């Protein structure tokens, strides 16, 4: 039974009736199609669904019928009591055409009246002894077509009209002169199977090309992923290198700033001391000249004036600002920052 998981809905993997066959040949149940977003696309391969409602018109009769036959098989091998669908006695046979369980008596009547119509009843005990594949082979071989004319449903179809492309019973073929040319329905079904087989072989050849393309695209995707991964790693390494360089540059610039500031502080301290000394000398000179004017005798003026004059003239020659570098000059630091 595990080999027949394909008869379930390909979307939810459930055994549900009313399976729909899409143009992409995927099979989905109505629930999956109703919940499908966006509407109008196969949820498995994104192929467009031509119907505006998003619900295909074609039923997957094969899978639906296989599900029904699987249920019968499970019922037979499940050990439940089986009853004749006619008289409710113990069911000993199964007719796939009538879709009925039969007791021994009803089976004998069935064989008398329906054997000529190719109805084949299988013993329940034989079904239980075989596999589901065996059950399908037996029931599949006995399946007969019904006439498309609703009044001839009981007639066995053995003729196919190539003109109207329909299966006909003998009555329809004899009464309707428009049906021609005819061929045997079995040969037509065989021809259709062979036609599908030929298309399947061509599809296999076509598929090999798509598989090669798919493999190439997968390789390209793998290469792109690897290239992207390598580039990300290269970027990360390069950024780490740049960060390291910037960190080292940061340390050097901070050291340069600190050294410059220290030198500026020393020079500024010396200049402050010089200016402070000059101011004190000027203050002393001004005070001495003032006191000379107030209290000095002529003899004291004559004796001290030349010395005081020389000292004051020396003070007048001193520059207001000393010859020193501008404290805190960050020109070099700014230039190096700009170069980063």
C-alpha positions in Angstrom: 0.0 0.0 0.0 2.9 2.3 0.6 3.6 2.2 -3.2 0.3 3.9 -3.8 0.8 7.1 -1.8 0.7 8.8 -5.2 -3.1 8.5 -5.3 -3.5 10.9 -2.4 -3.6 14.7 -2.7 -0.1 16.0 -3.5 -0.7 19.0 -1.3 -1.9 17.7 2.0 -1.1 14.0 1.4 -4.6 13.0 2.5 -6.9 10.4 1.0 -9.7 12.7 -0.1 -12.4 12.5 -2.9 -12.9 14.9 -5.8 -9.3 15.1 -6.7 -8.6 17.7 -9.4 -6.1 17.3 -12.2 -4.3 20.5 -13.1 -2.8 21.4 -16.4 0.6 21.0 -14.9 -0.5 17.4 -14.1 -0.4 17.8 -10.3 -3.3 16.4 -8.4 -4.9 18.4 -5.6 -8.0 18.2 -3.5 -10.6 20.9 -3.3 -9.4 21.9 0.2 -5.9 22.6 -1.0 -7.1 24.5 -4.1 -9.6 26.6 -2.0 -6.8 27.5 0.5 -4.3 28.1 -2.2 -2.7 31.6 -2.2 -2.3 33.2 -4.6 -5.5 32.0 -6.4 -4.9 30.9 -9.9 -1.6 29.1 -9.4 -0.6 25.6 -8.6 0.8 25.7 -5.1 3.5 23.1 -6.0 5.0 24.5 -9.2 3.3 27.9 -9.6 1.8 27.0 -13.0 -1.2 29.2 -13.9 -4.7 27.7 -13.5 -6.8 28.9 -16.4 -10.1 28.8 -14.5 -11.0 32.1 -12.9 -12.2 30.4 -9.7 -8.9 28.6 -9.3 -10.6 25.2 -9.4 -9.8 23.1 -12.4 -12.6 21.4 -14.3 -10.9 18.0 -14.9 -11.3 15.3 -12.2 -8.5 12.8 -11.7 -10.7 9.8 -12.3 -7.7 7.4 -12.1 -6.7 8.4 -8.6 -10.3 8.7 -7.4 -11.1 5.2 -8.6 -7.9 3.8 -7.2 -8.8 5.3 -3.8 -12.2 3.6 -4.0 -10.6 0.3 -4.9 -8.1 0.7 -2.1 -10.9 1.2 0.4 -12.5 -2.0 -0.8 -9.2 -3.8 -0.4 -8.7 -2.5 3.1 -12.2 -3.5 3.9 -11.5 -7.1 2.7 -8.2 -7.6 4.4 -9.2 -5.6 7.5 -10.9 -8.6 9.1 -14.4 -7.0 9.2 -17.4 -9.1 8.5 -18.5 -8.8 4.8 -22.1 -9.2 3.8 -23.8 -9.8 0.5 -25.1 -6.6 -0.9 -28.2 -8.5 -2.2 -29.3 -10.8 0.6 -27.1 -9.7 3.5 -25.6 -13.1 4.0 -21.9 -13.6 4.4 -20.0 -12.1 1.5 -17.7 -14.6 -0.2 -17.1 -12.9 -3.6 -16.5 -9.4 -5.0 -17.6 -8.2 -8.4 -15.6 -5.2 -9.5 -18.2 -4.4 -12.3 -21.2 -4.5 -10.0 -19.1 -3.2 -7.1 -20.9 -5.6 -4.8 -20.1 -8.4 -2.4 -21.9 -11.6 -3.1 -22.7 -14.7 -1.1 -22.3 -18.1 -2.7 -25.9 -18.3 -3.9 -25.9 -14.8 -5.4 -22.6 -15.5 -6.9 -24.0 -18.5 -8.8 -26.9 -16.4 -10.1 -24.4 -13.7 -11.0 -22.3 -16.1 -13.0 -25.4 -17.4 -14.9 -26.7 -14.0 -16.0 -23.6 -11.7 -16.1 -20.7 -13.9 -17.1 -21.5 -13.3 -20.7 -21.0 -9.5 -20.1 -17.4 -10.2 -18.9 -18.3 -9.7 -15.2 -15.6 -11.5 -13.2 -16.2 -12.1 -9.5 -13.2 -12.7 -7.3 -13.2 -14.9 -4.2 -12.7 -12.8 -1.0 -10.3 -15.4 0.3 -8.1 -14.9 -2.8 -8.2 -11.1 -2.4 -7.0 -11.5 1.2 -4.2 -13.8 0.1 -2.9 -11.4 -2.5 -1.5 -7.9 -2.5 -3.2 -4.7 -3.4 -1.3 -4.7 -6.8 -2.8 -8.2 -7.5 -6.3 -6.9 -6.6 -5.9 -3.9 -8.9 -4.7 -6.2 -11.8 -7.8 -8.4 -11.4 -10.3 -5.6 -11.0 -8.7 -3.4 -13.7 -8.9 -6.1 -16.4 -12.6 -6.6 -15.9 -13.6 -2.9 -16.1 -15.9 -2.3 -19.0 -16.8 1.0 -20.7 -20.4 2.3 -20.7 -22.1 3.9 -23.7 -22.2 7.7 -23.7 -26.0 7.5 -24.5 -27.7 7.7 -21.1 -30.4 5.3 -22.3 -27.9 2.6 -23.2 -25.9 2.5 -19.9 -26.4 -1.2 -19.6 -24.9 -1.8 -23.0 -21.3 -2.9 -23.3 -19.2 -0.6 -25.4 -17.0 -2.2 -28.0 -16.9 0.4 -30.8 -15.2 3.7 -31.1 -16.2 6.5 -33.5 -13.3 8.4 -34.8 -15.5 11.2 -36.2 -17.2 12.2 -32.9 -14.4 10.7 -30.7 -16.8 8.8 -28.5 -17.2 5.2 -27.3 -20.4 3.6 -28.7 -22.5 0.5 -28.1 -23.6 -1.6 -31.0 -27.1 -0.1 -31.0 -25.8 3.5 -31.4 -23.4 2.4 -34.1 -26.2 0.7 -36.1 -28.9 3.3 -35.7 -26.8 6.5 -36.3 -25.4 6.7 -39.8 -23.3 9.7 -38.9 -21.0 7.6 -36.9 -18.1 6.5 -39.1 -15.5 5.3 -39.5 -15.5 2.8 -36.6 -12.7 0.9 -34.8 -12.6 -1.5 -32.0 -12.6 0.2 -28.6 -9.8 -2.0 -27.3 -7.6 -1.0 -30.2 -8.4 2.7 -29.6 -7.5 2.4 -25.9 -4.3 0.6 -26.8 -3.5 3.3 -29.4 -4.0 6.0 -26.7 -1.9 4.1 -24.2 0.9 3.8 -26.9 0.5 7.5 -27.7 0.9 8.4 -24.1 3.9 6.0 -23.9 5.5 7.7 -26.9 5.0 11.1 -25.3 6.4 9.8 -22.1 9.6 8.6 -23.9 9.9 12.0 -25.6 9.3 13.7 -22.2 12.1 11.6 -20.7 14.5 12.8 -23.4 13.3 16.4 -22.9 13.6 16.0 -19.2 17.3 15.0 -19.5 17.9 18.4 -21.0 16.0 20.2 -18.2 17.8 18.1 -15.6 21.1 19.2 -17.1 20.0 22.8 -17.1 18.7 22.4 -13.5 22.1 20.8 -12.5 23.9 23.7 -14.1 21.7 26.3 -12.4 22.3 24.5 -9.0 26.0 24.5 -9.7 25.8 28.2 -10.5 23.8 28.9 -7.4 26.3 27.0 -5.3 29.2 28.9 -7.0 27.4 32.2 -6.3 26.8 31.2 -2.7 30.4 30.2 -2.3 31.6 33.4 -4.0 29.4 35.5 -1.8 30.6 33.7 1.3 34.2 34.2 0.3 33.6 37.8 -0.5 32.0 38.3 2.9 35.0 36.7 4.5 37.4 38.8 2.5 35.5 42.0 3.4 35.5 41.0 7.1 39.2 40.3 7.0 39.9 43.6 5.1 37.7 45.5 7.5 39.6 44.0 10.5 42.9 45.0 8.9 41.6 48.5 8.3 40.3 48.7 11.9 43.7 47.5 13.1 45.4 50.2 11.0 43.0 52.8 12.2 43.5 51.7 15.8 47.3 52.0 15.4 46.9 55.3 13.7 44.6 56.4 16.6 47.3 55.4 19.1 50.0 57.3 17.1 47.9 60.4 16.8 46.9 60.3 20.4 50.6 60.0 21.3 51.4 62.8 18.9 48.7 65.0 20.5 49.9 64.1 24.0 53.6 64.8 23.1 52.7 68.1 21.4 50.6 69.1 24.3 53.4 68.3 26.7 55.9 70.2 24.7 53.5 73.1 24.4 52.9 73.1 28.2 56.7 73.2 28.9 57.2 76.0 26.4 54.2 77.9 27.7 55.5 77.4 31.3 58.9 78.8 30.3 57.3 81.8 28.5 55.0 82.5 31.5 58.1 82.5 33.7 59.9 84.8 31.3 57.0 87.3 30.9 56.4 87.1 34.7 60.1 88.0 35.2 59.9 90.9 32.8 56.8 92.2 34.4 58.5 92.0 37.8 61.6 93.9 36.4 59.4 96.5 34.9 57.5 96.9 38.1 60.8 97.2 40.0 62.1 99.7 37.4 59.0 101.8 37.6 59.1 101.8 41.3 62.7 102.7 41.5 62.3 105.6 39.0 59.4 106.8 41.0 61.4 106.7 44.2 64.4 108.3 42.5 62.2 111.2 41.5 60.8 111.6 45.0 63.8 111.0 47.2 67.1 110.8 45.3 69.8 113.5 45.8 71.7 114.9 43.0 74.7 112.8 43.9 72.6 109.6 43.9 71.0 110.6 40.6 74.5 111.1 39.1 75.8 107.8 40.4 72.8 105.5 39.7 71.1 107.0 36.6 73.5 105.4 34.0 73.0 101.9 35.4 69.2 102.3 35.8 69.0 103.8 32.3 70.9 100.8 30.8 68.6 98.4 32.6 65.4 100.2 31.4 66.6 100.4 27.8 67.3 96.7 28.0 63.8 96.1 29.2 62.5 98.2 26.3 64.3 96.0 23.8 62.8 92.8 25.1 60.1 91.3 22.8 56.5 91.1 24.0 56.2 87.5 22.8 58.9 85.0 22.9 60.2 82.8 20.1 58.3 79.6 20.7 56.0 77.1 18.9 52.3 77.7 19.1 51.1 75.6 22.0 48.7 72.8 21.1 49.4 73.0 17.3 47.4 70.1 15.8 48.2 70.8 12.2 50.0 67.5 11.6 47.3 65.6 13.3 44.6 67.2 11.2 46.6 66.5 8.0 46.9 62.8 8.9 43.3 62.5 9.8 42.4 64.0 6.5 44.6 61.5 4.8 42.8 58.5 6.3 
